[in-house]
């Protein structure tokens, strides 16, 4: 009788120990599964897929501070391309200048108005002149906000009789603003001015 009771007690302890091991193991597995799930979700949130030419290209999201120099240089390059690339087409000039003015403050608008008053754009159209900018380098200080920058570029002015090469140097500041469709980088160029814009070479066309 006592042996039987002892065997039942021993069996009960074994079952209890086994149950505890199963419960603890299950809890560890559940915690691990939850951890891996959260980690997978976090990793997937960092991935962005961009559809280009029918192909899904993987991109990775990162904090803005990691991309400030890259985005700032592209913002400055885009502004200069829209502002200085000109063809003898009044509608195209107004469209590109309009886009560029979303990227800068009134300092760019003043420069545009000055050129317009000097009939610069009228002469481009009447003389069938094309103007192309090639940005050589963009220097930017991201240590202090707003960010001071200097853009060094070359202008090629193509006329019916000649091709003029010019050096162009501009500078200004970049201020952080909210992103929008018209300003995808979320920067605004402030106190923008042209430091140098001088002829380097004039070639006669045949």
N, C-alpha and C positions, 0 to 999 in steps of 0.2 A: 504493500500500500504506500509506504513512505518512498520506496524506489520509484513508483509510478508518479507520485506527486513531484518528486525531484526531477524526473525526466520531463514532465510537463513544464515545470518552471524553467529548466534549461532550454527547452524548445522555445518557450515564450521569449526568453532573453535573446536567443539567436534570431528569432523573427523580428524582434524589436530593433536589434542592431542592424539587421539586413534592411529593414524599412528605413531606418535613419540614413544608412549609406545611400539607398536609392533616392530618398528625398533630397539629401545634400547634393548628390551627383546631378539630379534633375535641375536643382536650383542653379548649380554652376553652369550647366549646359544652357539653361534659359538666359542667364546673365550674359554669357558669352555670345549667344545668338542675338540678343538685343544690342550689345555693344557693336558687333559686326554689322548689324543692320543700320545703326546710326552712322557708323563709319562709312558704309557704302553710300548711304543717302548724301552725306556730306561731300564725299568724293564726286558723286554724280552731279551735285549742284555746282561744282567747280568747272564742269565740262559744258561747253556750248558747241552745238553743231550748226555750222553755217552751210547753207545750200548755195553752191556756186557751180554754174554750168551743169546742173543736174547731178552733181556729186556732193555728198555730205562730208564736209571737212570738219575735223574736231578742233576746237579752240578751248583754251583754258581761261577761266575768269580769275582775276587777281585784283588786289586792292589798288585804288587809284594812285596812291603814293608811289607804288612800284612802277607805274607807267607814265608818270608826269613828264619826264624828259622826252620820251618817244611821242606822246600825244601832243605835247607843246610844240615840238618841231614840226609835226604834221599839220597842226593848226596854222602855224606861221607860214609854212610852205603853201598850204591851200589858199590862204588869204592873198599872198603875193601872186600866185598863179591866176586867181580870179581877177585881181586888180590890174595886173600888168600885161597879161596875155590879151592882145587886142587884134581884131581883124576889121576890115572895112565893112562892118555891118552894124548899123545903129541899134537894132533890136538886140543883137548878141552882146554888144558892149553894155547896154543898160541892164540886161539880164545878169551878166557876170559881175558887174559892179554892184548891183543890188544884192547878190549873194555874198559878196565880200564884205559889204557894210553890216551884215548880221554878225560878222566875226570881230568887229572893231567898234570903238566908240566914235565920238564926233571928230576926233583928230583925222580919221580917214575920210570922213565926209567933207571936211574942210579942204583936204588935199584934192579930192575929186572936184569940188566946186572951183578951186583955183585953176585946175587944168581945163575945166569946162569953160571958164571965163576967158582963158587964153586961147580958146578955139582949138585946143589940142585934139579933142575927139573929132571935131569937124574936119580938121586937116587929115586925120587918119582915114576918114571915110572918103573925102574928096580926092585924096592923093593915092587911094588904093594901097595903103600902107599896112603892113602886118608887124606886130611887135611880139616877141617871144622872150620870156624870162627863163633863165636857168640858174637855179639856186645852187651856189657852191658850198656854203656852210652856214649853219645857224648856231650861234653861241648863246647859251642860256644859263642863268644862275638860278638854280632851284632852291638855294639855301634860305632865301628870304622871299616872302610874298608881299606884294606882287612880284613876279619873276622878271627881272631885267633880261632883255634879249637883244641881239644884233644879228641881222641877216645880211649876208654878203652874196651878191648875185651878179649875173651878167645879163644885159639886155641886148637883143639882136633886133634891129629895126630894118625891115626889108622894104625898100622903096623900088620904084620901077627902074631907077638909074643907079642905085647904090645899096650897099648893105653896111649899116653902121653898128659897130660893137661898142657897148657902153658898160662901164662899171657902175653898179648900184649898191649902195650901202644904206640900210635903214635900221632904226632901233626903236624900242618902245618897251612897254611892260605888259605882262599877261596877268589877268585877274581871274580867279575861279568863279564861275557862275554855274547855274543849272544847265544840264544838257537839254537840247531840243532838236527837232528835225532840221532847223536852220543852223544850229550850232551843235553838232554831235560830240565835239570834244569837250564842251563845257568850259571854254576859255573866252575871255574878251580882251582884245588888244587895246591898250590905253596909251595916250600920249605918244602916238606913233609919228615919226618924222623921218624924212629922207635926209641922210647925212651927206651922201655923195651921189652924183649922177652925171658922170663925165664921159666924153667920147674917148675911146681907146684906139680904135682903128676904123677907117672908112675904105671900103672896097668898091670900086666901080664895077657895075655889071655890064656884061657884054650885050 
